């Protein structure tokens, strides 16, 4: 019981001063690595592991798995994580004066957004 109390207090303290918990650090670094891989398309061997969705520009196709152990693969976990977080990270496109939606026309709406902006938004999401 005392150990649970210490863990609870530590979690509360870290969120109060803006530090990320261990689980949030995993999410933070995994998401940033995938963002950099997809943005820069390098290293090509890792880039080819991720399949972009045909329906949405910014989502990834989560690989189909037959065994439960395959759900522990990095590609499965990070693709799921990506699809959960990327709508909150990138801003929505706004129509131009003629009412046409142009992907990437709004600042921070596509993969051209700076890594520093993604880091800041991701920390805000994880600390909330």
C-alpha positions in Angstrom: 0.0 0.0 0.0 2.8 2.4 0.8 4.5 1.7 -2.5 1.2 2.5 -4.3 1.0 5.8 -2.3 4.6 6.7 -3.3 3.9 5.9 -7.0 0.7 8.0 -6.9 2.5 11.0 -5.2 5.4 10.7 -7.7 3.0 10.7 -10.7 1.1 13.7 -9.2 4.4 15.6 -8.6 5.8 15.0 -12.0 2.6 16.1 -13.7 2.5 19.2 -11.5 6.0 20.4 -12.4 5.7 19.4 -16.1 7.8 16.2 -16.1 6.7 13.3 -18.2 6.1 9.9 -16.6 8.0 6.9 -17.8 5.0 5.8 -19.9 4.6 9.2 -21.4 8.4 9.4 -22.2 8.0 6.1 -24.2 5.0 7.6 -26.1 6.9 10.9 -26.7 10.1 9.4 -28.1 8.3 6.7 -30.1 6.0 9.2 -31.7 8.9 11.6 -32.5 11.0 9.0 -34.1 8.2 7.9 -36.4 7.4 11.5 -37.2 11.0 12.1 -38.2 11.1 8.9 -40.2 7.9 9.7 -42.1 8.8 13.4 -42.6 12.3 12.8 -43.9 11.7 9.4 -45.5 14.9 8.1 -44.0 16.2 5.6 -43.2 14.4 4.0 -46.1 14.3 0.5 -44.4 12.2 1.9 -41.6 10.2 4.2 -43.7 9.0 1.2 -45.8 7.6 -0.5 -42.7 4.9 2.1 -42.4 2.0 2.2 -44.9 0.1 5.5 -45.3 -3.7 5.3 -45.4 -5.4 5.9 -48.7 -8.4 7.6 -47.0 -6.5 10.1 -44.9 -3.2 11.9 -45.6 -1.8 11.7 -42.1 -2.9 8.3 -40.9 -1.0 5.0 -41.1 -2.4 1.6 -41.8 -2.1 -0.6 -38.7 -0.7 -4.0 -39.8 -3.1 -6.9 -39.5 -1.9 -9.5 -36.9 -3.0 -13.1 -36.4 -1.1 -13.7 -33.2 -1.4 -11.7 -30.0 2.4 -11.6 -29.7 2.5 -9.7 -33.0 0.6 -6.8 -31.2 3.9 -6.2 -29.3 5.8 -5.4 -32.5 7.0 -1.8 -32.7 5.3 -1.2 -36.1 1.9 -2.2 -34.7 2.3 -0.2 -31.5 3.6 2.9 -33.1 1.1 2.9 -36.0 -1.7 2.7 -33.5 -0.1 5.4 -31.4 0.4 7.6 -34.5 -3.2 7.3 -35.5 -4.4 8.2 -32.0 -2.2 11.3 -31.7 -1.6 12.8 -35.1 -5.1 14.5 -35.4 -4.3 16.4 -32.2 -0.8 17.4 -33.3 -1.5 18.7 -36.8 -4.0 21.5 -37.3 -7.0 21.3 -39.6 -6.8 22.8 -43.1 -9.1 25.7 -43.7 -10.7 26.5 -47.1 -9.2 29.2 -49.1 -11.2 32.3 -50.4 -12.8 30.1 -53.1 -13.9 27.5 -50.5 -11.4 24.9 -51.7 -9.5 22.8 -49.2 -5.8 22.7 -50.1 -3.8 20.2 -48.0 -0.9 21.9 -46.4 -2.3 25.4 -46.9 -2.8 26.0 -43.2 0.3 26.4 -41.0 1.1 23.1 -39.2 -1.5 21.1 -41.1 0.8 18.6 -42.9 4.2 16.9 -42.5 6.0 20.2 -43.3 5.5 21.3 -39.7 8.7 21.7 -37.7 9.8 19.0 -35.3 10.0 21.6 -32.5 6.3 22.4 -33.0 5.4 18.7 -32.8 7.5 18.3 -29.6 5.7 21.2 -27.9 2.2 20.0 -28.9 3.0 16.5 -27.9 4.3 17.5 -24.5 1.1 19.6 -24.0 -1.1 16.6 -24.8 0.8 14.2 -22.6 0.9 16.7 -19.6 -2.8 17.3 -19.8 
